[in-house]
C-alpha cells in the first residue's frame, strides 16, 4: 500500500512528470508518434529510418538535450510528406515550395527561390530573445552563394540566418545581421553547421563538434525577427525576396541555446543518426 508516500504522476503524449514535475520522456512513444504523423501526412519511413530516429531521440534524452528541442526535421522518408514532419511534436509541420528533390539522403532545393517554410514557427514568439540555436546538416561541398536557413522581417536588421557559403565565407546572424554576425573563411561546406546564442553577449558558431569562427561578444539589444522561419532559404518575409541554397540538407533543428560541450554532444548524436542511414559526411 502506497499511502501518503505515493508519487504524483502526470501524463502527456510524449512524457510523464514525476513528483518534482520534471519531464520523463519516452523515446519509443515519441518515435511512434512521429511515424504516425508521417503516415497521416501521406508519407512513409523505413524500419532503418525509424530505428535511427529512435536512437537519436534516446541519445538526446540521455544527454539532457531533448527538453531544449523545438524542431527537428530529420529529413527521412524521401518525400515532401515525410520530410516536412517535426520529430519533436505535432507542431510546425513544414511546407516545401516547388523545385525540391527528395531522396533517402535528404532534400535538395534548386537555389532559386526554393524554401521549406516552418509553418507557425516565429522566432520572436517561440524563442527567448537571447537563448537560441539553429542547425543545418549539409551533404554538399560547393561554392554556391546562398542562404541555408533563417528569416528576416524586411527591411529591419532583425535576422536569424546561416549562409554556409557566400563569397568565400560562412556567415551566421543571430538577432542582428551586422553586430550579431560571425564570419569565417570557408573551404568545405559539408557537415553540421550550428549557431547558438547563449546570452545577449555570447554567440558562437560550430562546424561539426568544433567552434568555427570567433566568439561574438557584442552586446545585443535587437529582437528576434517577427517572421516565419525557413530552412534551405533565408526568407525576407516580404513575399518577394529570398536567398536560397542548393546544398542538400539531411537534418535541421531549432532549440534553446547549446553550450560548447552540448554542441559537441549534439553533433555526436546527429552523426550517429546519419551514419546509421549511410549518409554521414
Helices and strands as residue ranges (DSSP letters): G 3-5, E 10-11, E 15-17, E 23-25, H 27-40, H 47-62, G 66-68, E 69-73, H 80-83, E 94-96, E 101-103, E 106-108, E 116-122, H 123-126, E 132-138, E 149-152, E 158-166, E 169-176, E 181-185, E 191-199, E 202-207, E 210-211, E 228-231, E 233-235, E 242-244, E 249-255, H 260-276
